[in-house]
Amino acid sequence: MSVMKAVVHKGEAGIAGVHYTDMPEPTVSKGQVKVRLKTAGLNHRDLFTLKRHRPDDPALILGSDGAGVVEAVGKDIDHIDVGDEVVIIPSLHWKNKSAAPPPEFEILSLPDHGTFAEAIVLPAENVAPKPLYLSWEEAGVLTLGALTAYRVLFTRAQIKAGQTVLIPGAGSGVATLLIQMAKAVGARVIVTSRSAEKRQKALELGADRAIDSEHDWRELLKDETIDLVIESVGAATWDKSLNVLKPGGTIAVFGASAGDVVSLNLRDFFYGQYTLVGSTLGSIEEAYEMLEFFNKHRIKPVIDSVYSLSDTLLAMKKIEQGSQFGKIAIKIS
C-alpha cells in the first residue's frame, strides 16, 4: 500500500490533534477522479472542523480548498482527462442551484477526507477546469470562499448595480472576494475593521469606504444609504449592521465567526420592512457560474501568505488569531 503526506486531525481535541503524517494514498473507483494536489487553501471552516471531529474518530484529512492535476480517471468518465488542471469544488451532493441544499449535502472534509494531502479522490462532478489566468496558489484558495460569496451576493441577496453594500470584517478571505465581486457589478462597497492596516488594504482592493468597527457605525454612515449588508461576523456586529440598514433593505447571513446567537427586536424588524436571508456555500451549478464570472472579470483571490504542507499547523494558528488579510495558501507540490 502506497502512502502520502497529509495533515490530519486525530487523537486529541482541537488544534492539539492536528498532525502532519503519513496516510494511505487513495485509489479511484467508478465515477471518481484522483487529483495530485499542488496547492490547498486554509479556511475558518478548518478550525470549526477541529471542534466537530471527535478525538476518538478515525484520522481525518483536513482542508476544503485545493487545485491540482488529474492523475487518474475512473470508469464512465469521458469529460475529464489525465493531465487536466483542475480546482476542487467542495460542495458534495448538491448539483443544481436550489432554494436550499438537499438533505445529503456535505462540505468536503468531514466526513470525507479533504485537500491537505498530496492527493485526493472525489466524485468527478467535484472538479472543474482551473482558470488559466490564476496561479496555482490563487487557484488553490479559490472555490470555498468564492462560491460562498457568489451565492450570497447573487443567488440570495440579488445584488444590483448602483446599490450600496456593507461588508463587516474586511480582512477575511470571503470579504476580500465580496469586495471585488460587488465592485465588478457596479455596487458601492463599504467595509469595517478594527485594523487600520486592513481598512487601508480594503480601500486599495476597491472598497469605496472603510470604517473603524469600534466606532459608532450609525454616526459614521449617517450620510449613506445601505441597501444590503453581507453579514458573517455574527453577534459582535449584528445590531450595528441592522442599525445602519435602510428601511426595506436586505441583510444576508452566511457565517457567524463571533457567535451564533443574536437578539432580534421583532417590532423594529417588521416596522423596518427588512428582508433577512441565509446562505451557505453553493451548488456545483453555481460553482460553474462563479468560475465564469471570475474568468470574465479576471478576479484574483488576495493571498496573505503561503505555507508548506508540513507547516499547516502554523498557518492554522495564524488564522486562529485573525491577523491575515485575504487567503492563506498551503503549498503541497
ZADO-1210 file (C-alpha; in nm, 4 decimals, padded with zeros to 6 digits):
<atoms>
<atom x="00.0000" y="00.0000" z="00.0000" code="MET" pos="1"/>
<atom x="00.1415" y="00.3366" z="-00.1020" code="SER" pos="2"/>
<atom x="00.1332" y="00.6268" z="00.1411" code="VAL" pos="3"/>
<atom x="00.1275" y="01.0040" z="00.1094" code="MET" pos="4"/>
<atom x="00.1904" y="01.3006" z="00.3360" code="LYS" pos="5"/>
<atom x="-00.1192" y="01.4688" z="00.4807" code="ALA" pos="6"/>
<atom x="-00.2380" y="01.6951" z="00.7609" code="VAL" pos="7"/>
<atom x="-00.4933" y="01.5159" z="00.9749" code="VAL" pos="8"/>
<atom x="-00.6941" y="01.5581" z="01.2912" code="HIS" pos="9"/>
<atom x="-00.6857" y="01.2655" z="01.5342" code="LYS" pos="10"/>
<atom x="-00.6355" y="01.1625" z="01.8938" code="GLY" pos="11"/>
<atom x="-00.6837" y="01.4950" z="02.0748" code="GLU" pos="12"/>
<atom x="-00.9485" y="01.7654" z="02.0748" code="ALA" pos="13"/>
<atom x="-00.8956" y="02.0949" z="01.8957" code="GLY" pos="14"/>
<atom x="-00.5741" y="02.2169" z="01.7412" code="ILE" pos="15"/>
<atom x="-00.3681" y="01.9797" z="01.9600" code="ALA" pos="16"/>
<atom x="-00.4990" y="01.6953" z="01.7428" code="GLY" pos="17"/>
<atom x="-00.3524" y="01.8336" z="01.4175" code="VAL" pos="18"/>
<atom x="-00.0669" y="01.6198" z="01.2815" code="HIS" pos="19"/>
<atom x="00.1491" y="01.6090" z="00.9688" code="TYR" pos="20"/>
<atom x="00.1791" y="01.2389" z="00.8990" code="THR" pos="21"/>
<atom x="00.1529" y="00.9512" z="00.6513" code="ASP" pos="22"/>
<atom x="-00.1856" y="00.8389" z="00.5223" code="MET" pos="23"/>
<atom x="-00.2829" y="00.5687" z="00.2710" code="PRO" pos="24"/>
<atom x="-00.2863" y="00.7060" z="-00.0821" code="GLU" pos="25"/>
<atom x="-00.6397" y="00.6802" z="-00.2278" code="PRO" pos="26"/>
<atom x="-00.7343" y="00.4960" z="-00.5465" code="THR" pos="27"/>
<atom x="-01.0152" y="00.5777" z="-00.7872" code="VAL" pos="28"/>
<atom x="-01.3404" y="00.3911" z="-00.8324" code="SER" pos="29"/>
<atom x="-01.6158" y="00.4292" z="-01.0905" code="LYS" pos="30"/>
<atom x="-01.7284" y="00.7902" z="-01.1299" code="GLY" pos="31"/>
<atom x="-01.4294" y="00.9312" z="-00.9431" code="GLN" pos="32"/>
<atom x="-01.1097" y="01.1159" z="-01.0262" code="VAL" pos="33"/>
<atom x="-00.7772" y="01.1308" z="-00.8475" code="LYS" pos="34"/>
<atom x="-00.6094" y="01.4700" z="-00.8286" code="VAL" pos="35"/>
<atom x="-00.2415" y="01.5181" z="-00.7474" code="ARG" pos="36"/>
<atom x="-00.2719" y="01.8392" z="-00.5448" code="LEU" pos="37"/>
<atom x="-00.0360" y="02.1307" z="-00.5945" code="LYS" pos="38"/>
<atom x="-00.1935" y="02.3762" z="-00.3503" code="THR" pos="39"/>
<atom x="-00.4709" y="02.3961" z="-00.0950" code="ALA" pos="40"/>
<atom x="-00.6443" y="02.6781" z="00.0879" code="GLY" pos="41"/>
<atom x="-00.6939" y="02.7286" z="00.4596" code="LEU" pos="42"/>
<atom x="-01.0353" y="02.8454" z="00.5833" code="ASN" pos="43"/>
<atom x="-01.2005" y="02.9222" z="00.9172" code="HIS" pos="44"/>
<atom x="-01.4049" y="02.6096" z="00.8476" code="ARG" pos="45"/>
<atom x="-01.0922" y="02.4045" z="00.9146" code="ASP" pos="46"/>
<atom x="-01.0880" y="02.5403" z="01.2698" code="LEU" pos="47"/>
<atom x="-01.4577" y="02.4605" z="01.3119" code="PHE" pos="48"/>
<atom x="-01.3870" y="02.1053" z="01.1893" code="THR" pos="49"/>
<atom x="-01.1475" y="02.0583" z="01.4822" code="LEU" pos="50"/>
<atom x="-01.4436" y="02.1075" z="01.7170" code="LYS" pos="51"/>
<atom x="-01.6823" y="01.8801" z="01.5271" code="ARG" pos="52"/>
<atom x="-01.4425" y="01.5913" z="01.4624" code="HIS" pos="53"/>
<atom x="-01.4152" y="01.3839" z="01.7794" code="ARG" pos="54"/>
<atom x="-01.0744" y="01.2701" z="01.9100" code="PRO" pos="55"/>
<atom x="-01.1825" y="00.9035" z="01.9010" code="ASP" pos="56"/>
<atom x="-01.2984" y="00.9248" z="01.5381" code="ASP" pos="57"/>
<atom x="-01.0678" y="00.7855" z="01.2650" code="PRO" pos="58"/>
<atom x="-00.7997" y="01.0244" z="01.1416" code="ALA" pos="59"/>
<atom x="-00.9497" y="01.2870" z="00.9102" code="LEU" pos="60"/>
<atom x="-00.7575" y="01.4730" z="00.6401" code="ILE" pos="61"/>
<atom x="-00.8439" y="01.8418" z="00.6754" code="LEU" pos="62"/>
<atom x="-00.8941" y="02.1012" z="00.4022" code="GLY" pos="63"/>
<atom x="-01.1799" y="02.2002" z="00.1703" code="SER" pos="64"/>
<atom x="-00.9995" y="02.4061" z="-00.0963" code="ASP" pos="65"/>
<atom x="-00.7456" y="02.2824" z="-00.3480" code="GLY" pos="66"/>
<atom x="-00.6135" y="02.2685" z="-00.7011" code="ALA" pos="67"/>
<atom x="-00.4007" y="02.0227" z="-00.8905" code="GLY" pos="68"/>
<atom x="-00.3587" y="01.7897" z="-01.1856" code="VAL" pos="69"/>
<atom x="-00.5807" y="01.4914" z="-01.2649" code="VAL" pos="70"/>
<atom x="-00.3740" y="01.1755" z="-01.2192" code="GLU" pos="71"/>
<atom x="-00.6337" y="00.9010" z="-01.2702" code="ALA" pos="72"/>
<atom x="-00.9895" y="00.8790" z="-01.4002" code="VAL" pos="73"/>
<atom x="-01.2480" y="00.6184" z="-01.3048" code="GLY" pos="74"/>
<atom x="-01.4753" y="00.4321" z="-01.5431" code="LYS" pos="75"/>
<atom x="-01.7584" y="00.6041" z="-01.7318" code="ASP" pos="76"/>
<atom x="-01.5964" y="00.9494" z="-01.7251" code="ILE" pos="77"/>
<atom x="-01.5363" y="01.0974" z="-02.0690" code="ASP" pos="78"/>
<atom x="-01.5174" y="01.4743" z="-01.9996" code="HIS" pos="79"/>
<atom x="-01.2040" y="01.4688" z="-01.7813" code="ILE" pos="80"/>
<atom x="-00.8608" y="01.3521" z="-01.8910" code="ASP" pos="81"/>
<atom x="-00.5412" y="01.2645" z="-01.7116" code="VAL" pos="82"/>
<atom x="-00.3288" y="01.5801" z="-01.7075" code="GLY" pos="83"/>
<atom x="-00.6186" y="01.8248" z="-01.6796" code="ASP" pos="84"/>
<atom x="-00.5530" y="02.1153" z="-01.4425" code="GLU" pos="85"/>
<atom x="-00.8493" y="02.1490" z="-01.2066" code="VAL" pos="86"/>
<atom x="-00.9853" y="02.3197" z="-00.8980" code="VAL" pos="87"/>
<atom x="-01.1771" y="02.1314" z="-00.6307" code="ILE" pos="88"/>
<atom x="-01.5477" y="02.2118" z="-00.5805" code="ILE" pos="89"/>
<atom x="-01.6062" y="02.1358" z="-00.2099" code="PRO" pos="90"/>
<atom x="-01.9865" y="02.1185" z="-00.2335" code="SER" pos="91"/>
<atom x="-02.0771" y="01.7493" z="-00.2130" code="LEU" pos="92"/>
<atom x="-02.4130" y="01.6084" z="-00.3275" code="HIS" pos="93"/>
<atom x="-02.5552" y="01.9479" z="-00.4297" code="TRP" pos="94"/>
<atom x="-02.5571" y="01.9515" z="-00.8071" code="LYS" pos="95"/>
<atom x="-02.8244" y="02.2004" z="-00.9185" code="ASN" pos="96"/>
<atom x="-02.8978" y="02.5500" z="-00.7918" code="LYS" pos="97"/>
<atom x="-03.1897" y="02.5420" z="-00.5480" code="SER" pos="98"/>
<atom x="-03.3509" y="02.7431" z="-00.2707" code="ALA" pos="99"/>
<atom x="-03.1691" y="02.5328" z="-00.0119" code="ALA" pos="100"/>
<atom x="-02.9195" y="02.2453" z="-00.0235" code="PRO" pos="101"/>
<atom x="-03.0559" y="01.8888" z="-00.0267" code="PRO" pos="102"/>
<atom x="-03.0516" y="01.6850" z="00.2965" code="PRO" pos="103"/>
<atom x="-02.7494" y="01.4835" z="00.1818" code="GLU" pos="104"/>
<atom x="-02.5363" y="01.7971" z="00.1259" code="PHE" pos="105"/>
<atom x="-02.1896" y="01.7967" z="00.2865" code="GLU" pos="106"/>
<atom x="-01.8811" y="02.0131" z="00.2573" code="ILE" pos="107"/>
<atom x="-01.5555" y="01.8400" z="00.1670" code="LEU" pos="108"/>
<atom x="-01.3503" y="01.7348" z="00.4725" code="SER" pos="109"/>
<atom x="-01.5849" y="01.5942" z="00.7354" code="LEU" pos="110"/>
<atom x="-01.6994" y="01.3331" z="00.6881" code="PRO" pos="111"/>
<atom x="-01.4840" y="01.2823" z="00.3753" code="ASP" pos="112"/>
<atom x="-01.1085" y="01.3338" z="00.3558" code="HIS" pos="113"/>
<atom x="-01.0027" y="01.6789" z="00.2403" code="GLY" pos="114"/>
<atom x="-00.7302" y="01.8584" z="00.0491" code="THR" pos="115"/>
<atom x="-00.4404" y="01.8927" z="00.2935" code="PHE" pos="116"/>
<atom x="-00.2669" y="01.5981" z="00.1298" code="ALA" pos="117"/>
<atom x="-00.0561" y="01.5073" z="-00.1686" code="GLU" pos="118"/>
<atom x="-00.3585" y="01.3538" z="-00.3464" code="ALA" pos="119"/>
<atom x="-00.7350" y="01.3312" z="-00.3198" code="ILE" pos="120"/>
<atom x="-01.0047" y="01.1138" z="-00.4757" code="VAL" pos="121"/>
<atom x="-01.3528" y="01.2579" z="-00.5149" code="LEU" pos="122"/>
<atom x="-01.6559" y="01.2457" z="-00.7473" code="PRO" pos="123"/>
<atom x="-01.5816" y="01.3680" z="-01.0988" code="ALA" pos="124"/>
<atom x="-01.8524" y="01.6347" z="-01.0680" code="GLU" pos="125"/>
<atom x="-01.6487" y="01.7977" z="-00.7907" code="ASN" pos="126"/>
<atom x="-01.3643" y="01.9166" z="-01.0115" code="VAL" pos="127"/>
<atom x="-01.3721" y="02.1996" z="-01.2648" code="ALA" pos="128"/>
<atom x="-01.1154" y="02.3432" z="-01.5061" code="PRO" pos="129"/>
<atom x="-00.8615" y="02.5691" z="-01.3362" code="LYS" pos="130"/>
<atom x="-00.8909" y="02.9316" z="-01.4611" code="PRO" pos="131"/>
<atom x="-00.5849" y="02.9789" z="-01.6790" code="LEU" pos="132"/>
<atom x="-00.5086" y="03.3309" z="-01.5522" code="TYR" pos="133"/>
<atom x="-00.4749" y="03.2171" z="-01.1895" code="LEU" pos="134"/>
<atom x="-00.1525" y="03.0942" z="-01.0323" code="SER" pos="135"/>
<atom x="-00.1579" y="02.7614" z="-00.8503" code="TRP" pos="136"/>
<atom x="-00.1647" y="02.9434" z="-00.5164" code="GLU" pos="137"/>
<atom x="-00.4608" y="03.1570" z="-00.6275" code="GLU" pos="138"/>
<atom x="-00.6490" y="02.8595" z="-00.7705" code="ALA" pos="139"/>
<atom x="-00.5878" y="02.6511" z="-00.4596" code="GLY" pos="140"/>
<atom x="-00.7555" y="02.9013" z="-00.2259" code="VAL" pos="141"/>
<atom x="-01.0439" y="02.9958" z="-00.4539" code="LEU" pos="142"/>
<atom x="-01.3512" y="02.7821" z="-00.4508" code="THR" pos="143"/>
<atom x="-01.4878" y="02.7612" z="-00.0959" code="LEU" pos="144"/>
<atom x="-01.4759" y="03.1374" z="-00.0384" code="GLY" pos="145"/>
<atom x="-01.5652" y="03.2379" z="-00.3937" code="ALA" pos="146"/>
<atom x="-01.8630" y="03.0014" z="-00.4157" code="LEU" pos="147"/>
<atom x="-01.9880" y="03.1204" z="-00.0760" code="THR" pos="148"/>
<atom x="-01.9537" y="03.4828" z="-00.1879" code="ALA" pos="149"/>
<atom x="-02.1183" y="03.4184" z="-00.5248" code="TYR" pos="150"/>
<atom x="-02.4284" y="03.2508" z="-00.3832" code="ARG" pos="151"/>
<atom x="-02.4844" y="03.5033" z="-00.1045" code="VAL" pos="152"/>
<atom x="-02.4359" y="03.8021" z="-00.3370" code="LEU" pos="153"/>
<atom x="-02.6190" y="03.6891" z="-00.6485" code="PHE" pos="154"/>
<atom x="-02.8497" y="03.3949" z="-00.5753" code="THR" pos="155"/>
<atom x="-02.9670" y="03.5024" z="-00.2307" code="ARG" pos="156"/>
<atom x="-02.9191" y="03.8804" z="-00.1942" code="ALA" pos="157"/>
<atom x="-02.9576" y="03.9521" z="-00.5673" code="GLN" pos="158"/>
<atom x="-02.7208" y="04.2487" z="-00.5609" code="ILE" pos="159"/>
<atom x="-02.7697" y="04.5113" z="-00.8316" code="LYS" pos="160"/>
<atom x="-02.5544" y="04.7816" z="-00.9869" code="ALA" pos="161"/>
<atom x="-02.5798" y="05.1110" z="-00.8001" code="GLY" pos="162"/>
<atom x="-02.6627" y="04.9563" z="-00.4631" code="GLN" pos="163"/>
<atom x="-02.4516" y="05.0241" z="-00.1549" code="THR" pos="164"/>
<atom x="-02.3384" y="04.7097" z="00.0269" code="VAL" pos="165"/>
<atom x="-02.1847" y="04.6946" z="00.3731" code="LEU" pos="166"/>
<atom x="-01.9377" y="04.4124" z="00.4472" code="ILE" pos="167"/>
<atom x="-01.8363" y="04.3852" z="00.8148" code="PRO" pos="168"/>
<atom x="-01.4968" y="04.2262" z="00.8800" code="GLY" pos="169"/>
<atom x="-01.2774" y="04.3415" z="00.5925" code="ALA" pos="170"/>
<atom x="-00.9876" y="04.1011" z="00.6325" code="GLY" pos="171"/>
<atom x="-01.1414" y="03.7585" z="00.5805" code="SER" pos="172"/>
<atom x="-01.0867" y="03.5671" z="00.2597" code="GLY" pos="173"/>
<atom x="-01.4561" y="03.5776" z="00.1700" code="VAL" pos="174"/>
<atom x="-01.4752" y="03.9504" z="00.2462" code="ALA" pos="175"/>
<atom x="-01.1893" y="04.0293" z="00.0083" code="THR" pos="176"/>
<atom x="-01.3694" y="03.8320" z="-00.2640" code="LEU" pos="177"/>
<atom x="-01.7025" y="04.0012" z="-00.1854" code="LEU" pos="178"/>
<atom x="-01.5409" y="04.3425" z="-00.2284" code="ILE" pos="179"/>
<atom x="-01.4099" y="04.2543" z="-00.5745" code="GLN" pos="180"/>
<atom x="-01.7289" y="04.0803" z="-00.6883" code="MET" pos="181"/>
<atom x="-01.9595" y="04.3607" z="-00.5734" code="ALA" pos="182"/>
<atom x="-01.7419" y="04.6208" z="-00.7430" code="LYS" pos="183"/>
<atom x="-01.7398" y="04.4142" z="-01.0624" code="ALA" pos="184"/>
<atom x="-02.1191" y="04.4562" z="-01.0939" code="VAL" pos="185"/>
<atom x="-02.1154" y="04.8275" z="-01.0163" code="GLY" pos="186"/>
<atom x="-02.2065" y="04.8355" z="-00.6474" code="ALA" pos="187"/>
<atom x="-02.0722" y="05.0791" z="-00.3895" code="ARG" pos="188"/>
<atom x="-01.8828" y="04.8921" z="-00.1157" code="VAL" pos="189"/>
<atom x="-01.8284" y="04.9892" z="00.2478" code="ILE" pos="190"/>
<atom x="-01.6289" y="04.7680" z="00.4839" code="VAL" pos="191"/>
<atom x="-01.5492" y="04.7667" z="00.8542" code="THR" pos="192"/>
<atom x="-01.2436" y="04.6596" z="01.0525" code="SER" pos="193"/>
<atom x="-01.0738" y="04.7354" z="01.3837" code="ARG" pos="194"/>
<atom x="-00.7398" y="04.7324" z="01.1999" code="SER" pos="195"/>
<atom x="-00.6261" y="05.0491" z="01.0218" code="ALA" pos="196"/>
<atom x="-00.3963" y="04.8340" z="00.8077" code="GLU" pos="197"/>
<atom x="-00.6837" y="04.6121" z="00.6943" code="LYS" pos="198"/>
<atom x="-00.9024" y="04.9150" z="00.6224" code="ARG" pos="199"/>
<atom x="-00.6293" y="05.0605" z="00.4021" code="GLN" pos="200"/>
<atom x="-00.5797" y="04.7308" z="00.2185" code="LYS" pos="201"/>
<atom x="-00.9554" y="04.7066" z="00.1582" code="ALA" pos="202"/>
<atom x="-00.9543" y="05.0531" z="00.0023" code="LEU" pos="203"/>
<atom x="-00.6619" y="04.9531" z="-00.2196" code="GLU" pos="204"/>
<atom x="-00.8591" y="04.6439" z="-00.3223" code="LEU" pos="205"/>
<atom x="-01.1511" y="04.8585" z="-00.4403" code="GLY" pos="206"/>
<atom x="-01.3728" y="04.9360" z="-00.1403" code="ALA" pos="207"/>
<atom x="-01.5222" y="05.2863" z="-00.1533" code="ASP" pos="208"/>
<atom x="-01.5149" y="05.3400" z="00.2235" code="ARG" pos="209"/>
<atom x="-01.3609" y="05.1610" z="00.5205" code="ALA" pos="210"/>
<atom x="-01.4756" y="05.2492" z="00.8724" code="ILE" pos="211"/>
<atom x="-01.3405" y="05.1621" z="01.2161" code="ASP" pos="212"/>
<atom x="-01.5688" y="04.8916" z="01.3538" code="SER" pos="213"/>
<atom x="-01.5012" y="05.0139" z="01.7095" code="GLU" pos="214"/>
<atom x="-01.6716" y="05.3483" z="01.6409" code="HIS" pos="215"/>
<atom x="-02.0407" y="05.4399" z="01.6078" code="ASP" pos="216"/>
<atom x="-02.1488" y="05.2958" z="01.2726" code="TRP" pos="217"/>
<atom x="-02.4731" y="05.4921" z="01.2666" code="ARG" pos="218"/>
<atom x="-02.2872" y="05.8201" z="01.3095" code="GLU" pos="219"/>
<atom x="-02.0132" y="05.7335" z="01.0601" code="LEU" pos="220"/>
<atom x="-02.2643" y="05.6176" z="00.7971" code="LEU" pos="221"/>
<atom x="-02.5394" y="05.8747" z="00.8542" code="LYS" pos="222"/>
<atom x="-02.4894" y="06.0138" z="00.5031" code="ASP" pos="223"/>
<atom x="-02.5006" y="05.6679" z="00.3388" code="GLU" pos="224"/>
<atom x="-02.7976" y="05.4608" z="00.2231" code="THR" pos="225"/>
<atom x="-02.7133" y="05.0966" z="00.2950" code="ILE" pos="226"/>
<atom x="-02.9189" y="04.8755" z="00.0656" code="ASP" pos="227"/>
<atom x="-02.7572" y="04.5468" z="00.1608" code="LEU" pos="228"/>
<atom x="-02.5481" y="04.4047" z="00.4438" code="VAL" pos="229"/>
<atom x="-02.3489" y="04.0840" z="00.3936" code="ILE" pos="230"/>
<atom x="-02.3063" y="03.9582" z="00.7488" code="GLU" pos="231"/>
<atom x="-02.0673" y="03.6824" z="00.8532" code="SER" pos="232"/>
<atom x="-01.9354" y="03.8036" z="01.1879" code="VAL" pos="233"/>
<atom x="-02.2456" y="03.7364" z="01.3940" code="GLY" pos="234"/>
<atom x="-02.3103" y="03.8507" z="01.7497" code="ALA" pos="235"/>
<atom x="-02.0347" y="04.1132" z="01.7562" code="ALA" pos="236"/>
<atom x="-02.1751" y="04.3139" z="01.4643" code="THR" pos="237"/>
<atom x="-02.5388" y="04.2076" z="01.4220" code="TRP" pos="238"/>
<atom x="-02.7041" y="04.5037" z="01.5987" code="ASP" pos="239"/>
<atom x="-02.4706" y="04.7528" z="01.4330" code="LYS" pos="240"/>
<atom x="-02.5465" y="04.6057" z="01.0905" code="SER" pos="241"/>
<atom x="-02.9234" y="04.6265" z="01.1393" code="LEU" pos="242"/>
<atom x="-02.8973" y="04.9797" z="01.2785" code="ASN" pos="243"/>
<atom x="-02.7460" y="05.1158" z="00.9563" code="VAL" pos="244"/>
<atom x="-02.9547" y="04.9155" z="00.7075" code="LEU" pos="245"/>
<atom x="-03.2081" y="05.1294" z="00.5220" code="LYS" pos="246"/>
<atom x="-03.5803" y="05.0620" z="00.5717" code="PRO" pos="247"/>
<atom x="-03.6729" y="04.7874" z="00.3290" code="GLY" pos="248"/>
<atom x="-03.3107" y="04.6755" z="00.2985" code="GLY" pos="249"/>
<atom x="-03.1718" y="04.3229" z="00.2983" code="THR" pos="250"/>
<atom x="-02.9332" y="04.1565" z="00.5427" code="ILE" pos="251"/>
<atom x="-02.7794" y="03.8336" z="00.4121" code="ALA" pos="252"/>
<atom x="-02.6026" y="03.5975" z="00.6527" code="VAL" pos="253"/>
<atom x="-02.3552" y="03.3229" z="00.5619" code="PHE" pos="254"/>
<atom x="-02.1478" y="03.2863" z="00.8774" code="GLY" pos="255"/>
<atom x="-02.1164" y="03.3677" z="01.2473" code="ALA" pos="256"/>
<atom x="-01.7472" y="03.3735" z="01.3351" code="SER" pos="257"/>
<atom x="-01.8062" y="03.5816" z="01.6502" code="ALA" pos="258"/>
<atom x="-02.1093" y="03.3979" z="01.7868" code="GLY" pos="259"/>
<atom x="-02.4144" y="03.2118" z="01.6575" code="ASP" pos="260"/>
<atom x="-02.6831" y="03.3611" z="01.8816" code="VAL" pos="261"/>
<atom x="-02.8146" y="03.7166" z="01.8403" code="VAL" pos="262"/>
<atom x="-03.1137" y="03.9044" z="01.9765" code="SER" pos="263"/>
<atom x="-03.3729" y="04.0469" z="01.7410" code="LEU" pos="264"/>
<atom x="-03.6360" y="04.3082" z="01.8194" code="ASN" pos="265"/>
<atom x="-03.9191" y="04.1795" z="01.6040" code="LEU" pos="266"/>
<atom x="-04.1188" y="04.5031" z="01.6181" code="ARG" pos="267"/>
<atom x="-03.8237" y="04.7078" z="01.4931" code="ASP" pos="268"/>
<atom x="-03.7621" y="04.4444" z="01.2284" code="PHE" pos="269"/>
<atom x="-04.1116" y="04.4321" z="01.0831" code="PHE" pos="270"/>
<atom x="-04.1614" y="04.8078" z="01.1032" code="TYR" pos="271"/>
<atom x="-03.8322" y="04.8428" z="00.9180" code="GLY" pos="272"/>
<atom x="-03.9651" y="04.6088" z="00.6468" code="GLN" pos="273"/>
<atom x="-03.6289" y="04.4332" z="00.6380" code="TYR" pos="274"/>
<atom x="-03.5514" y="04.1151" z="00.4478" code="THR" pos="275"/>
<atom x="-03.3325" y="03.8511" z="00.6138" code="LEU" pos="276"/>
<atom x="-03.1819" y="03.5731" z="00.4031" code="VAL" pos="277"/>
<atom x="-02.9480" y="03.2905" z="00.4930" code="GLY" pos="278"/>
<atom x="-02.6888" y="03.1330" z="00.2673" code="SER" pos="279"/>
<atom x="-02.4274" y="02.8602" z="00.2777" code="THR" pos="280"/>
<atom x="-02.1628" y="02.7644" z="00.0208" code="LEU" pos="281"/>
<atom x="-02.3470" y="02.6848" z="-00.3079" code="GLY" pos="282"/>
<atom x="-02.4255" y="02.4173" z="-00.5634" code="SER" pos="283"/>
<atom x="-02.1992" y="02.2745" z="-00.8317" code="ILE" pos="284"/>
<atom x="-02.4066" y="02.4644" z="-01.0888" code="GLU" pos="285"/>
<atom x="-02.3322" y="02.7887" z="-00.9040" code="GLU" pos="286"/>
<atom x="-01.9646" y="02.6964" z="-00.8845" code="ALA" pos="287"/>
<atom x="-01.9502" y="02.6933" z="-01.2646" code="TYR" pos="288"/>
<atom x="-02.1383" y="03.0243" z="-01.2762" code="GLU" pos="289"/>
<atom x="-01.8852" y="03.1660" z="-01.0300" code="MET" pos="290"/>
<atom x="-01.5888" y="03.0457" z="-01.2355" code="LEU" pos="291"/>
<atom x="-01.7395" y="03.2033" z="-01.5468" code="GLU" pos="292"/>
<atom x="-01.7860" y="03.5294" z="-01.3541" code="PHE" pos="293"/>
<atom x="-01.4264" y="03.5203" z="-01.2324" code="PHE" pos="294"/>
<atom x="-01.2938" y="03.4465" z="-01.5810" code="ASN" pos="295"/>
<atom x="-01.4969" y="03.7355" z="-01.7239" code="LYS" pos="296"/>
<atom x="-01.3823" y="03.9901" z="-01.4649" code="HIS" pos="297"/>
<atom x="-01.0336" y="03.8434" z="-01.4042" code="ARG" pos="298"/>
<atom x="-01.0823" y="03.8488" z="-01.0265" code="ILE" pos="299"/>
<atom x="-00.7950" y="03.7097" z="-00.8228" code="LYS" pos="300"/>
<atom x="-00.8060" y="03.5970" z="-00.4597" code="PRO" pos="301"/>
<atom x="-00.5880" y="03.8031" z="-00.2277" code="VAL" pos="302"/>
<atom x="-00.3069" y="03.5834" z="-00.0949" code="ILE" pos="303"/>
<atom x="-00.1968" y="03.6786" z="00.2550" code="ASP" pos="304"/>
<atom x="00.0760" y="03.4164" z="00.2875" code="SER" pos="305"/>
<atom x="00.1898" y="03.0745" z="00.1670" code="VAL" pos="306"/>
<atom x="00.2902" y="02.7851" z="00.3956" code="TYR" pos="307"/>
<atom x="00.4273" y="02.4416" z="00.3153" code="SER" pos="308"/>
<atom x="00.2065" y="02.1409" z="00.3894" code="LEU" pos="309"/>
<atom x="00.4353" y="02.0452" z="00.6788" code="SER" pos="310"/>
<atom x="00.3789" y="02.3919" z="00.8331" code="ASP" pos="311"/>
<atom x="-00.0009" y="02.3830" z="00.8108" code="THR" pos="312"/>
<atom x="-00.0318" y="02.3930" z="01.1901" code="LEU" pos="313"/>
<atom x="00.1495" y="02.7291" z="01.1941" code="LEU" pos="314"/>
<atom x="-00.0895" y="02.8567" z="00.9286" code="ALA" pos="315"/>
<atom x="-00.3875" y="02.7418" z="01.1349" code="MET" pos="316"/>
<atom x="-00.2580" y="02.9293" z="01.4386" code="LYS" pos="317"/>
<atom x="-00.2295" y="03.2445" z="01.2264" code="LYS" pos="318"/>
<atom x="-00.5880" y="03.2233" z="01.1006" code="ILE" pos="319"/>
<atom x="-00.6994" y="03.1475" z="01.4581" code="GLU" pos="320"/>
<atom x="-00.5503" y="03.4831" z="01.5599" code="GLN" pos="321"/>
<atom x="-00.7334" y="03.6587" z="01.2750" code="GLY" pos="322"/>
<atom x="-00.4247" y="03.8510" z="01.1655" code="SER" pos="323"/>
<atom x="-00.4466" y="03.7634" z="00.7958" code="GLN" pos="324"/>
<atom x="-00.5830" y="03.9778" z="00.5119" code="PHE" pos="325"/>
<atom x="-00.7177" y="03.7512" z="00.2406" code="GLY" pos="326"/>
<atom x="-00.6430" y="03.3833" z="00.1959" code="LYS" pos="327"/>
<atom x="-00.3703" y="03.1572" z="00.3312" code="ILE" pos="328"/>
<atom x="-00.2368" y="02.9086" z="00.0781" code="ALA" pos="329"/>
<atom x="-00.0811" y="02.5685" z="00.1517" code="ILE" pos="330"/>
<atom x="00.1867" y="02.4624" z="-00.0982" code="LYS" pos="331"/>
<atom x="00.1849" y="02.0881" z="-00.1487" code="ILE" pos="332"/>
<atom x="00.3946" y="02.0094" z="-00.4554" code="SER" pos="333"/>
</atoms>
